[in-house]
Amino acid sequence: MTDSATEESRRTNATHEHGWLTESSHQTSEGRVLYVRCAQCGVRRVDLQPHPLLPPRSLSRVQGR
Ligand SMILES: [Zn+2]
């Protein structure tokens, strides 16, 4: 049942750079936590941006659905 879905997501991951959209974010003592989702394949990631002038870094591995 899940075989074709796995196949599909592998192919999707191989053929595009994830285009992360921020779904929500909140400020913590460590910086800004960003909940992002790829607009193309729907995978989610959590990023931490320690400072507004620094790029966010990934807190979590990319998770499939
Ligand atoms: Zn993607």
N, CA, C, O and the ligand as a Tripos MOL2 file, in Angstrom:
@<TRIPOS>MOLECULE
protein
  261   259    66     0     0
PROTEIN
NO_CHARGES

@<TRIPOS>ATOM
      1 N           0.8280   -1.2120    0.0000 N.3       1 MET1
      2 CA          0.0000    0.0000    0.0000 C.3       1 MET1
      3 C           0.8520    1.2460    0.0000 C.2       1 MET1
      4 O           0.5770    2.2040   -0.7230 O.2       1 MET1
      5 N           1.8930    1.2250    0.8210 N.am      2 THR2
      6 CA          2.7230    2.4300    0.9190 C.3       2 THR2
      7 C           3.8800    2.4250   -0.0800 C.2       2 THR2
      8 O           4.5940    3.4170   -0.2210 O.2       2 THR2
      9 N           4.0560    1.2960   -0.7700 N.am      3 ASP3
     10 CA          5.2070    1.2080   -1.6680 C.3       3 ASP3
     11 C           5.2020    2.2880   -2.7410 C.2       3 ASP3
     12 O           6.2190    2.9400   -2.9790 O.2       3 ASP3
     13 N           4.0620    2.4760   -3.3860 N.am      4 SER4
     14 CA          4.0220    3.4580   -4.4600 C.3       4 SER4
     15 C           4.1930    4.8730   -3.9080 C.2       4 SER4
     16 O           4.7870    5.7300   -4.5640 O.2       4 SER4
     17 N           3.6760    5.1180   -2.7050 N.am      5 ALA5
     18 CA          3.8270    6.4420   -2.1040 C.3       5 ALA5
     19 C           5.2950    6.7260   -1.7920 C.2       5 ALA5
     20 O           5.7880    7.8320   -2.0110 O.2       5 ALA5
     21 N           5.9870    5.7010   -1.2730 N.am      6 THR6
     22 CA          7.4120    5.8600   -0.9800 C.3       6 THR6
     23 C           8.1910    6.1400   -2.2540 C.2       6 THR6
     24 O           9.0520    7.0170   -2.3100 O.2       6 THR6
     25 N           7.8570    5.3650   -3.2680 N.am      7 GLU7
     26 CA          8.4970    5.5480   -4.5690 C.3       7 GLU7
     27 C           8.2810    6.9850   -5.0560 C.2       7 GLU7
     28 O           9.2010    7.6550   -5.5260 O.2       7 GLU7
     29 N           7.0620    7.4170   -4.9280 N.am      8 GLU8
     30 CA          6.7070    8.7570   -5.3900 C.3       8 GLU8
     31 C           7.5090    9.8190   -4.6490 C.2       8 GLU8
     32 O           8.0380   10.7410   -5.2690 O.2       8 GLU8
     33 N           7.6030    9.6980   -3.3350 N.am      9 SER9
     34 CA          8.2890   10.7430   -2.5760 C.3       9 SER9
     35 C           9.7860   10.7060   -2.8370 C.2       9 SER9
     36 O          10.4420   11.7470   -2.8200 O.2       9 SER9
     37 N          10.3380    9.5120   -3.0800 N.am     10 ARG10
     38 CA         11.7530    9.4500   -3.4350 C.3      10 ARG10
     39 C          12.0140   10.2140   -4.7200 C.2      10 ARG10
     40 O          12.9570   10.9960   -4.8350 O.2      10 ARG10
     41 N          11.1420    9.9570   -5.6740 N.am     11 ARG11
     42 CA         11.3230   10.6150   -6.9610 C.3      11 ARG11
     43 C          11.1760   12.1240   -6.7940 C.2      11 ARG11
     44 O          11.9360   12.9020   -7.3690 O.2      11 ARG11
     45 N          10.1890   12.5240   -6.0000 N.am     12 THR12
     46 CA          9.9680   13.9500   -5.7890 C.3      12 THR12
     47 C          11.1790   14.5950   -5.1280 C.2      12 THR12
     48 O          11.6220   15.6750   -5.5190 O.2      12 THR12
     49 N          11.7060   13.9020   -4.1110 N.am     13 ASN13
     50 CA         12.8540   14.4580   -3.4080 C.3      13 ASN13
     51 C          14.0680   14.5790   -4.3140 C.2      13 ASN13
     52 O          14.8950   15.4740   -4.1420 O.2      13 ASN13
     53 N          14.1670   13.6790   -5.2740 N.am     14 ALA14
     54 CA         15.3350   13.6680   -6.1380 C.3      14 ALA14
     55 C          15.2590   14.7380   -7.2080 C.2      14 ALA14
     56 O          16.2780   15.1010   -7.7950 O.2      14 ALA14
     57 N          14.0810   15.2400   -7.4680 N.am     15 THR15
     58 CA         13.9370   16.1190   -8.6150 C.3      15 THR15
     59 C          13.6750   17.5740   -8.2700 C.2      15 THR15
     60 O          13.4950   18.3930   -9.1720 O.2      15 THR15
     61 N          13.6500   17.9140   -6.9990 N.am     16 HIS16
     62 CA         13.4890   19.3320   -6.6970 C.3      16 HIS16
     63 C          14.1790   19.7020   -5.3940 C.2      16 HIS16
     64 O          14.3610   18.8750   -4.5010 O.2      16 HIS16
     65 N          14.5560   20.9720   -5.3160 N.am     17 GLU17
     66 CA         15.0060   21.5460   -4.0610 C.3      17 GLU17
     67 C          13.7570   21.8820   -3.2820 C.2      17 GLU17
     68 O          12.8380   22.4970   -3.8230 O.2      17 GLU17
     69 N          13.7030   21.4900   -2.0170 N.am     18 HIS18
     70 CA         12.5300   21.8340   -1.2320 C.3      18 HIS18
     71 C          12.3800   23.3530   -1.1780 C.2      18 HIS18
     72 O          13.3360   24.0890   -0.9330 O.2      18 HIS18
     73 N          11.1480   23.7900   -1.4140 N.am     19 GLY19
     74 CA         10.8630   25.2240   -1.3160 C.3      19 GLY19
     75 C          10.1230   25.4760   -0.0200 C.2      19 GLY19
     76 O           8.9020   25.3370    0.0470 O.2      19 GLY19
     77 N          10.8750   25.8520    1.0210 N.am     20 TRP20
     78 CA         10.2850   25.9080    2.3510 C.3      20 TRP20
     79 C           9.4300   27.1420    2.5450 C.2      20 TRP20
     80 O           9.8600   28.2690    2.2980 O.2      20 TRP20
     81 N           8.1990   26.9000    2.9980 N.am     21 LEU21
     82 CA          7.3070   27.9860    3.3860 C.3      21 LEU21
     83 C           7.1480   27.9330    4.8960 C.2      21 LEU21
     84 O           6.9800   26.8570    5.4680 O.2      21 LEU21
     85 N           7.1990   29.0790    5.5350 N.am     22 THR22
     86 CA          7.0190   29.1070    6.9810 C.3      22 THR22
     87 C           5.5310   29.0340    7.3190 C.2      22 THR22
     88 O           4.7470   29.9020    6.9340 O.2      22 THR22
     89 N           5.1620   27.9810    8.0460 N.am     23 GLU23
     90 CA          3.7590   27.8360    8.4480 C.3      23 GLU23
     91 C           3.4930   28.5830    9.7420 C.2      23 GLU23
     92 O           2.4470   29.2130    9.9010 O.2      23 GLU23
     93 N           4.4290   28.5140   10.6550 N.am     24 SER24
     94 CA          4.2900   29.2540   11.9080 C.3      24 SER24
     95 C           5.6620   29.3900   12.5410 C.2      24 SER24
     96 O           6.6060   28.6970   12.1590 O.2      24 SER24
     97 N           5.7640   30.2840   13.5070 N.am     25 SER25
     98 CA          7.0380   30.4750   14.1840 C.3      25 SER25
     99 C           6.7790   31.0690   15.5510 C.2      25 SER25
    100 O           5.7520   31.7080   15.7840 O.2      25 SER25
    101 N           7.7150   30.8530   16.4450 N.am     26 HIS26
    102 CA          7.6090   31.5260   17.7240 C.3      26 HIS26
    103 C           8.9850   31.7630   18.3080 C.2      26 HIS26
    104 O           9.9390   31.0400   18.0190 O.2      26 HIS26
    105 N           9.0660   32.7960   19.1380 N.am     27 GLN27
    106 CA         10.3330   33.1910   19.7340 C.3      27 GLN27
    107 C          10.6050   32.3590   20.9800 C.2      27 GLN27
    108 O           9.7230   32.1810   21.8210 O.2      27 GLN27
    109 N          11.8180   31.8550   21.0940 N.am     28 THR28
    110 CA         12.2190   31.1620   22.3190 C.3      28 THR28
    111 C          13.5020   31.8140   22.8250 C.2      28 THR28
    112 O          14.0520   32.7050   22.1770 O.2      28 THR28
    113 N          13.9680   31.3710   23.9710 N.am     29 SER29
    114 CA         15.2120   31.9270   24.5190 C.3      29 SER29
    115 C          16.4080   31.5800   23.6430 C.2      29 SER29
    116 O          17.4430   32.2430   23.7230 O.2      29 SER29
    117 N          16.2830   30.5600   22.8160 N.am     30 GLU30
    118 CA         17.3840   30.1420   21.9470 C.3      30 GLU30
    119 C          17.3280   30.7860   20.5780 C.2      30 GLU30
    120 O          18.2670   30.6690   19.7900 O.2      30 GLU30
    121 N          16.2370   31.4600   20.2960 N.am     31 GLY31
    122 CA         16.0820   32.0630   18.9800 C.3      31 GLY31
    123 C          14.6750   31.8290   18.4910 C.2      31 GLY31
    124 O          13.7770   31.4860   19.2600 O.2      31 GLY31
    125 N          14.4970   32.0210   17.1960 N.am     32 ARG32
    126 CA         13.1760   31.8830   16.6190 C.3      32 ARG32
    127 C          13.0160   30.4820   16.0340 C.2      32 ARG32
    128 O          13.8260   30.0480   15.2140 O.2      32 ARG32
    129 N          11.9810   29.7880   16.4560 N.am     33 VAL33
    130 CA         11.7020   28.4560   15.9230 C.3      33 VAL33
    131 C          10.7160   28.6000   14.7780 C.2      33 VAL33
    132 O           9.6510   29.2000   14.9240 O.2      33 VAL33
    133 N          11.0920   28.0390   13.6350 N.am     34 LEU34
    134 CA         10.2730   28.1510   12.4320 C.3      34 LEU34
    135 C           9.7630   26.7730   12.0380 C.2      34 LEU34
    136 O          10.5350   25.8220   11.9130 O.2      34 LEU34
    137 N           8.4680   26.6830   11.8450 N.am     35 TYR35
    138 CA          7.8850   25.4400   11.3440 C.3      35 TYR35
    139 C           7.6390   25.6380    9.8550 C.2      35 TYR35
    140 O           6.7990   26.4420    9.4490 O.2      35 TYR35
    141 N           8.3780   24.8980    9.0590 N.am     36 VAL36
    142 CA          8.3250   25.1130    7.6150 C.3      36 VAL36
    143 C           7.8340   23.8600    6.8920 C.2      36 VAL36
    144 O           7.9660   22.7440    7.3930 O.2      36 VAL36
    145 N           7.2740   24.0650    5.7220 N.am     37 ARG37
    146 CA          6.7470   22.9640    4.9200 C.3      37 ARG37
    147 C           7.1080   23.2030    3.4680 C.2      37 ARG37
    148 O           7.0490   24.3340    2.9870 O.2      37 ARG37
    149 N           7.4810   22.1430    2.7690 N.am     38 CYS38
    150 CA          7.7840   22.2750    1.3520 C.3      38 CYS38
    151 C           6.4830   22.4020    0.5650 C.2      38 CYS38
    152 O           5.6010   21.5500    0.6660 O.2      38 CYS38
    153 N           6.3740   23.4540   -0.2030 N.am     39 ALA39
    154 CA          5.1510   23.7060   -0.9650 C.3      39 ALA39
    155 C           4.9360   22.6580   -2.0490 C.2      39 ALA39
    156 O           3.8080   22.4330   -2.4860 O.2      39 ALA39
    157 N           6.0050   22.0240   -2.4780 N.am     40 GLN40
    158 CA          5.8780   21.0840   -3.5890 C.3      40 GLN40
    159 C           5.5620   19.6710   -3.1400 C.2      40 GLN40
    160 O           4.7030   19.0190   -3.7340 O.2      40 GLN40
    161 N           6.2350   19.1780   -2.1040 N.am     41 CYS41
    162 CA          6.0220   17.7750   -1.7340 C.3      41 CYS41
    163 C           5.4100   17.6250   -0.3480 C.2      41 CYS41
    164 O           5.0370   16.5170    0.0370 O.2      41 CYS41
    165 N           5.2960   18.7090    0.4090 N.am     42 GLY42
    166 CA          4.5470   18.6710    1.6610 C.3      42 GLY42
    167 C           5.3160   18.1830    2.8750 C.2      42 GLY42
    168 O           4.7280   18.0520    3.9490 O.2      42 GLY42
    169 N           6.6170   17.9070    2.7470 N.am     43 VAL43
    170 CA          7.3640   17.4860    3.9260 C.3      43 VAL43
    171 C           7.5470   18.6730    4.8660 C.2      43 VAL43
    172 O           7.5970   19.8270    4.4390 O.2      43 VAL43
    173 N           7.6430   18.3630    6.1440 N.am     44 ARG44
    174 CA          7.7760   19.4180    7.1440 C.3      44 ARG44
    175 C           9.1550   19.3700    7.7830 C.2      44 ARG44
    176 O           9.8070   18.3260    7.8210 O.2      44 ARG44
    177 N           9.5820   20.5250    8.2830 N.am     45 ARG45
    178 CA         10.8690   20.6290    8.9570 C.3      45 ARG45
    179 C          10.7440   21.6850   10.0290 C.2      45 ARG45
    180 O           9.9300   22.6020    9.9230 O.2      45 ARG45
    181 N          11.5510   21.5530   11.0590 N.am     46 VAL46
    182 CA         11.6070   22.5740   12.0990 C.3      46 VAL46
    183 C          12.9870   23.2090   12.0430 C.2      46 VAL46
    184 O          14.0020   22.5160   12.1090 O.2      46 VAL46
    185 N          13.0180   24.5280   11.9220 N.am     47 ASP47
    186 CA         14.2770   25.2600   11.8800 C.3      47 ASP47
    187 C          14.4110   26.1400   13.1060 C.2      47 ASP47
    188 O          13.4190   26.5680   13.6950 O.2      47 ASP47
    189 N          15.6420   26.4020   13.4780 N.am     48 LEU48
    190 CA         15.9190   27.3650   14.5340 C.3      48 LEU48
    191 C          16.7720   28.4730   13.9580 C.2      48 LEU48
    192 O          17.8400   28.2330   13.3960 O.2      48 LEU48
    193 N          16.2840   29.6830   14.1050 N.am     49 GLN49
    194 CA         17.0420   30.8450   13.6370 C.3      49 GLN49
    195 C          17.5400   31.6000   14.8710 C.2      49 GLN49
    196 O          16.7720   32.3050   15.5250 O.2      49 GLN49
    197 N          18.8230   31.4470   15.1830 N.am     50 PRO50
    198 CA         19.3390   32.0070   16.4370 C.3      50 PRO50
    199 C          19.3430   33.5310   16.4630 C.2      50 PRO50
    200 O          19.2810   34.1390   17.5320 O.2      50 PRO50
    201 N          19.4150   34.1390   15.3010 N.am     51 HIS51
    202 CA         19.4770   35.6010   15.2130 C.3      51 HIS51
    203 C          18.8340   36.0180   13.8960 C.2      51 HIS51
    204 O          18.9830   35.3290   12.8870 O.2      51 HIS51
    205 N          18.1060   37.1650   13.8990 N.am     52 PRO52
    206 CA         17.4170   37.5860   12.6600 C.3      52 PRO52
    207 C          18.3420   37.7340   11.4500 C.2      52 PRO52
    208 O          17.8970   37.6030   10.3090 O.2      52 PRO52
    209 N          19.6190   38.0040   11.6950 N.am     53 LEU53
    210 CA         20.5300   38.1970   10.5700 C.3      53 LEU53
    211 C          21.2270   36.9180   10.1480 C.2      53 LEU53
    212 O          21.9860   36.9040    9.1780 O.2      53 LEU53
    213 N          20.9670   35.8430   10.8800 N.am     54 LEU54
    214 CA         21.5880   34.5680   10.5200 C.3      54 LEU54
    215 C          20.5650   33.6630    9.8490 C.2      54 LEU54
    216 O          19.3770   33.7260   10.1630 O.2      54 LEU54
    217 N          21.0190   32.8280    8.9320 N.am     55 PRO55
    218 CA         20.0810   31.8920    8.2990 C.3      55 PRO55
    219 C          19.6420   30.8410    9.3040 C.2      55 PRO55
    220 O          20.4220   30.4420   10.1690 O.2      55 PRO55
    221 N          18.3960   30.3910    9.1940 N.am     56 PRO56
    222 CA         17.9250   29.3310   10.0840 C.3      56 PRO56
    223 C          18.6570   28.0280    9.8060 C.2      56 PRO56
    224 O          19.0810   27.7670    8.6800 O.2      56 PRO56
    225 N          18.7990   27.2270   10.8310 N.am     57 ARG57
    226 CA         19.3630   25.8970   10.6140 C.3      57 ARG57
    227 C          18.3350   24.8570   11.0290 C.2      57 ARG57
    228 O          17.4540   25.1130   11.8510 O.2      57 ARG57
    229 N          18.4720   23.6990   10.4470 N.am     58 SER58
    230 CA         17.4740   22.6630   10.6830 C.3      58 SER58
    231 C          17.6300   22.0630   12.0670 C.2      58 SER58
    232 O          18.7310   21.6960   12.4760 O.2      58 SER58
    233 N          16.5240   21.9680   12.7800 N.am     59 LEU59
    234 CA         16.5150   21.3000   14.0770 C.3      59 LEU59
    235 C          16.1730   19.8340   13.9180 C.2      59 LEU59
    236 O          16.6340   18.9930   14.6890 O.2      59 LEU59
    237 N          15.3720   19.5310   12.9250 N.am     60 SER60
    238 CA         14.8890   18.1640   12.7520 C.3      60 SER60
    239 C          15.2890   17.6560   11.3860 C.2      60 SER60
    240 O          15.5300   18.4270   10.4570 O.2      60 SER60
    241 N          15.3550   16.3500   11.2860 N.am     61 ARG61
    242 CA         15.5000   15.7700    9.9570 C.3      61 ARG61
    243 C          14.2080   15.9990    9.1900 C.2      61 ARG61
    244 O          13.1350   16.1460    9.7760 O.2      61 ARG61
    245 N          14.3280   16.0250    7.8990 N.am     62 VAL62
    246 CA         13.1290   16.1250    7.0820 C.3      62 VAL62
    247 C          12.2800   14.8840    7.3010 C.2      62 VAL62
    248 O          12.7660   13.7550    7.2350 O.2      62 VAL62
    249 N          11.0200   15.1170    7.5600 N.am     63 GLN63
    250 CA         10.1150   13.9930    7.8040 C.3      63 GLN63
    251 C           9.1360   13.8430    6.6510 C.2      63 GLN63
    252 O           8.5500   14.8180    6.1810 O.2      63 GLN63
    253 N           8.9720   12.6290    6.2150 N.am     64 GLY64
    254 CA          7.9330   12.3600    5.2360 C.3      64 GLY64
    255 C           6.5820   12.3510    5.9290 C.2      64 GLY64
    256 O           6.5050   12.4540    7.1540 O.2      64 GLY64
    257 N           5.5330   12.2290    5.1570 N.am     65 ARG65
    258 CA          4.2210   12.2390    5.7730 C.3      65 ARG65
    259 C           3.7300   10.8110    5.9670 C.2      65 ARG65
    260 O           2.6290   10.6010    6.4770 O.2      65 ARG65
    261 ZN         10.0060   19.2380   -1.3570 Zn       66 ZN66
@<TRIPOS>BOND
     1     1     2 1
     2     2     3 1
     3     3     4 2
     4     3     5 am
     5     5     6 1
     6     6     7 1
     7     7     8 2
     8     7     9 am
     9     9    10 1
    10    10    11 1
    11    11    12 2
    12    11    13 am
    13    13    14 1
    14    14    15 1
    15    15    16 2
    16    15    17 am
    17    17    18 1
    18    18    19 1
    19    19    20 2
    20    19    21 am
    21    21    22 1
    22    22    23 1
    23    23    24 2
    24    23    25 am
    25    25    26 1
    26    26    27 1
    27    27    28 2
    28    27    29 am
    29    29    30 1
    30    30    31 1
    31    31    32 2
    32    31    33 am
    33    33    34 1
    34    34    35 1
    35    35    36 2
    36    35    37 am
    37    37    38 1
    38    38    39 1
    39    39    40 2
    40    39    41 am
    41    41    42 1
    42    42    43 1
    43    43    44 2
    44    43    45 am
    45    45    46 1
    46    46    47 1
    47    47    48 2
    48    47    49 am
    49    49    50 1
    50    50    51 1
    51    51    52 2
    52    51    53 am
    53    53    54 1
    54    54    55 1
    55    55    56 2
    56    55    57 am
    57    57    58 1
    58    58    59 1
    59    59    60 2
    60    59    61 am
    61    61    62 1
    62    62    63 1
    63    63    64 2
    64    63    65 am
    65    65    66 1
    66    66    67 1
    67    67    68 2
    68    67    69 am
    69    69    70 1
    70    70    71 1
    71    71    72 2
    72    71    73 am
    73    73    74 1
    74    74    75 1
    75    75    76 2
    76    75    77 am
    77    77    78 1
    78    78    79 1
    79    79    80 2
    80    79    81 am
    81    81    82 1
    82    82    83 1
    83    83    84 2
    84    83    85 am
    85    85    86 1
    86    86    87 1
    87    87    88 2
    88    87    89 am
    89    89    90 1
    90    90    91 1
    91    91    92 2
    92    91    93 am
    93    93    94 1
    94    94    95 1
    95    95    96 2
    96    95    97 am
    97    97    98 1
    98    98    99 1
    99    99   100 2
   100    99   101 am
   101   101   102 1
   102   102   103 1
   103   103   104 2
   104   103   105 am
   105   105   106 1
   106   106   107 1
   107   107   108 2
   108   107   109 am
   109   109   110 1
   110   110   111 1
   111   111   112 2
   112   111   113 am
   113   113   114 1
   114   114   115 1
   115   115   116 2
   116   115   117 am
   117   117   118 1
   118   118   119 1
   119   119   120 2
   120   119   121 am
   121   121   122 1
   122   122   123 1
   123   123   124 2
   124   123   125 am
   125   125   126 1
   126   126   127 1
   127   127   128 2
   128   127   129 am
   129   129   130 1
   130   130   131 1
   131   131   132 2
   132   131   133 am
   133   133   134 1
   134   134   135 1
   135   135   136 2
   136   135   137 am
   137   137   138 1
   138   138   139 1
   139   139   140 2
   140   139   141 am
   141   141   142 1
   142   142   143 1
   143   143   144 2
   144   143   145 am
   145   145   146 1
   146   146   147 1
   147   147   148 2
   148   147   149 am
   149   149   150 1
   150   150   151 1
   151   151   152 2
   152   151   153 am
   153   153   154 1
   154   154   155 1
   155   155   156 2
   156   155   157 am
   157   157   158 1
   158   158   159 1
   159   159   160 2
   160   159   161 am
   161   161   162 1
   162   162   163 1
   163   163   164 2
   164   163   165 am
   165   165   166 1
   166   166   167 1
   167   167   168 2
   168   167   169 am
   169   169   170 1
   170   170   171 1
   171   171   172 2
   172   171   173 am
   173   173   174 1
   174   174   175 1
   175   175   176 2
   176   175   177 am
   177   177   178 1
   178   178   179 1
   179   179   180 2
   180   179   181 am
   181   181   182 1
   182   182   183 1
   183   183   184 2
   184   183   185 am
   185   185   186 1
   186   186   187 1
   187   187   188 2
   188   187   189 am
   189   189   190 1
   190   190   191 1
   191   191   192 2
   192   191   193 am
   193   193   194 1
   194   194   195 1
   195   195   196 2
   196   195   197 am
   197   197   198 1
   198   198   199 1
   199   199   200 2
   200   199   201 am
   201   201   202 1
   202   202   203 1
   203   203   204 2
   204   203   205 am
   205   205   206 1
   206   206   207 1
   207   207   208 2
   208   207   209 am
   209   209   210 1
   210   210   211 1
   211   211   212 2
   212   211   213 am
   213   213   214 1
   214   214   215 1
   215   215   216 2
   216   215   217 am
   217   217   218 1
   218   218   219 1
   219   219   220 2
   220   219   221 am
   221   221   222 1
   222   222   223 1
   223   223   224 2
   224   223   225 am
   225   225   226 1
   226   226   227 1
   227   227   228 2
   228   227   229 am
   229   229   230 1
   230   230   231 1
   231   231   232 2
   232   231   233 am
   233   233   234 1
   234   234   235 1
   235   235   236 2
   236   235   237 am
   237   237   238 1
   238   238   239 1
   239   239   240 2
   240   239   241 am
   241   241   242 1
   242   242   243 1
   243   243   244 2
   244   243   245 am
   245   245   246 1
   246   246   247 1
   247   247   248 2
   248   247   249 am
   249   249   250 1
   250   250   251 1
   251   251   252 2
   252   251   253 am
   253   253   254 1
   254   254   255 1
   255   255   256 2
   256   255   257 am
   257   257   258 1
   258   258   259 1
   259   259   260 2
@<TRIPOS>SUBSTRUCTURE
     1 MET1         2 RESIDUE 1 A MET
     2 THR2         6 RESIDUE 1 A THR
     3 ASP3        10 RESIDUE 1 A ASP
     4 SER4        14 RESIDUE 1 A SER
     5 ALA5        18 RESIDUE 1 A ALA
     6 THR6        22 RESIDUE 1 A THR
     7 GLU7        26 RESIDUE 1 A GLU
     8 GLU8        30 RESIDUE 1 A GLU
     9 SER9        34 RESIDUE 1 A SER
    10 ARG10       38 RESIDUE 1 A ARG
    11 ARG11       42 RESIDUE 1 A ARG
    12 THR12       46 RESIDUE 1 A THR
    13 ASN13       50 RESIDUE 1 A ASN
    14 ALA14       54 RESIDUE 1 A ALA
    15 THR15       58 RESIDUE 1 A THR
    16 HIS16       62 RESIDUE 1 A HIS
    17 GLU17       66 RESIDUE 1 A GLU
    18 HIS18       70 RESIDUE 1 A HIS
    19 GLY19       74 RESIDUE 1 A GLY
    20 TRP20       78 RESIDUE 1 A TRP
    21 LEU21       82 RESIDUE 1 A LEU
    22 THR22       86 RESIDUE 1 A THR
    23 GLU23       90 RESIDUE 1 A GLU
    24 SER24       94 RESIDUE 1 A SER
    25 SER25       98 RESIDUE 1 A SER
    26 HIS26      102 RESIDUE 1 A HIS
    27 GLN27      106 RESIDUE 1 A GLN
    28 THR28      110 RESIDUE 1 A THR
    29 SER29      114 RESIDUE 1 A SER
    30 GLU30      118 RESIDUE 1 A GLU
    31 GLY31      122 RESIDUE 1 A GLY
    32 ARG32      126 RESIDUE 1 A ARG
    33 VAL33      130 RESIDUE 1 A VAL
    34 LEU34      134 RESIDUE 1 A LEU
    35 TYR35      138 RESIDUE 1 A TYR
    36 VAL36      142 RESIDUE 1 A VAL
    37 ARG37      146 RESIDUE 1 A ARG
    38 CYS38      150 RESIDUE 1 A CYS
    39 ALA39      154 RESIDUE 1 A ALA
    40 GLN40      158 RESIDUE 1 A GLN
    41 CYS41      162 RESIDUE 1 A CYS
    42 GLY42      166 RESIDUE 1 A GLY
    43 VAL43      170 RESIDUE 1 A VAL
    44 ARG44      174 RESIDUE 1 A ARG
    45 ARG45      178 RESIDUE 1 A ARG
    46 VAL46      182 RESIDUE 1 A VAL
    47 ASP47      186 RESIDUE 1 A ASP
    48 LEU48      190 RESIDUE 1 A LEU
    49 GLN49      194 RESIDUE 1 A GLN
    50 PRO50      198 RESIDUE 1 A PRO
    51 HIS51      202 RESIDUE 1 A HIS
    52 PRO52      206 RESIDUE 1 A PRO
    53 LEU53      210 RESIDUE 1 A LEU
    54 LEU54      214 RESIDUE 1 A LEU
    55 PRO55      218 RESIDUE 1 A PRO
    56 PRO56      222 RESIDUE 1 A PRO
    57 ARG57      226 RESIDUE 1 A ARG
    58 SER58      230 RESIDUE 1 A SER
    59 LEU59      234 RESIDUE 1 A LEU
    60 SER60      238 RESIDUE 1 A SER
    61 ARG61      242 RESIDUE 1 A ARG
    62 VAL62      246 RESIDUE 1 A VAL
    63 GLN63      250 RESIDUE 1 A GLN
    64 GLY64      254 RESIDUE 1 A GLY
    65 ARG65      258 RESIDUE 1 A ARG
    66 ZN66       261 GROUP 0 **** ****
